[in-house]
Amino acid sequence: MEVSILLANGLYLKGRSFGAEGTAVGEIVFNTSMTGYQEIITDPSYAGQFVVFTMPEIGNVGVNPDDNESRRAWLKGVIVREYVEKYSNFRGKESLGEFLKREGVLGITDIDTRHLTKTIRDQGAMMMVASTQIHDPQELEKILKNSPTIREIDYIKEVTTPEPYTHQTGAWDDQKMEYKEPPKDLTPILVYDFGVKRNILNLLTEAGLECRVVPAHFPAEEAIELYRKGEISGIFLSNGPGDPLILKEVHQKIQKFIAEKIPMFGICLGHQLLSISHGYPTFKLKFGHHGGNHPVKGSSTGMVEITAQNHNYNVPEEIEKVAEVTHRNLFDGTIEGVKYKNSPIFSVQHHPEASPGPRESRYIFWQFAEMVKKYTRRGREN
């Protein structure tokens, strides 16, 4: 089935469908990862976006339930150079095309993704529309112009958990090919779900933390009461989609946690929300950082880690007034991690859980667990 694509800059392309039918509008970005397309597709942080894969061949290992990072696929569509319907992998349960059709996500192949990636690189991330039903460029332009941009939509409301729950699995066991049982004697924390990835919860659990996951709208007062009673020892702020500046209620909530001096750790969106809540608004990058091969340097150790990344927004340099910069991106020098002064709070922009990899940054989960436990012991002693 033919698919028509129109970008906000006027670029009109035609490809072939291998996913769901229909018409969708979203922001287009590219991802440079060589592996892990299923984890990318099921990452809630991509809600409202089309992902262009720079890896030319996609679909060759199929899809399996164990590699999903959330309960469903949230993005608008995927764009690839060549789609492989006949997958070959002992863990594969179905083709990527079958998965996308069931999830209602557009799959578009036979596109010159090298040209498309260069367009995004040179002109920046932008809105686009794709359709298997409408092929007139003028009609597509009308749809695009009458649709809200990603900066106007609160996708957190869609991706957050509808009900609180306690996460029940540890990290993936490469030998047994299954998820481990949680360790014993876990320290409880509250996880605010703005679109949390499953492997983040797995590694927090593996580090010795009991993850009590709550919806994004969970009241700050209840969280503070749990902390005061000793029922939780810290708060984790998850990754998630969209523009962090529009989440006004979340900013106010986090400001209350800061005032209470609750130990906190944030990843990606959580990192950005902490910056905004401290009074330092984020800014949008030209085309963002999306891929599994971004070098990040630790400021204190000098160690370079190869990281997984997925963000369009970044914290400003002015944040150094209230925080120590712990990590920097070696591609463009932007801030990748901070530790707040006089507060038990730190955060990173990149994804230390990095499923399927790389794994250099996973130590950060153990740093948070150690901080939470030390801070809890200190509080009890006082």
Buried (B, 14 or more C-beta within 10 A) or exposed (E): EEBBBBBBEEBEBEBBBBBBEBBBBBBBBBBBBEEBBBBBBBBBBBBBBBBBBBBEEBBBBBBBEEBBBBEEBBBBBBBBBBBBEEBEEEEBBBBBBBBBBBBBBBBBBBBEBEEBBEBBEEBBBBBBBBBBEBBEEEBBBEBBEEBEBBBEBBBBEBBBBEEEEBBEBBBBEEEEEEBBEBEEEBBBBBBBBBBBBBBBBBBBBBBBBBBBBBBBEBEBEEBBEBBEEEEBBBBBBBBBBBBBBBBEEBBEBBBBBBEBBBBBBBBBBBBBBBBBBBEBBBEBBEBBBBBBBBBBBBBEEEEEBBBBBBBBBBBEEEBEEBBBBBBBBBEEEBBBBBBBEEBBBBBBBBBBBBBBBBBBBBEBBBBBBEBBBEBBEEBEEE
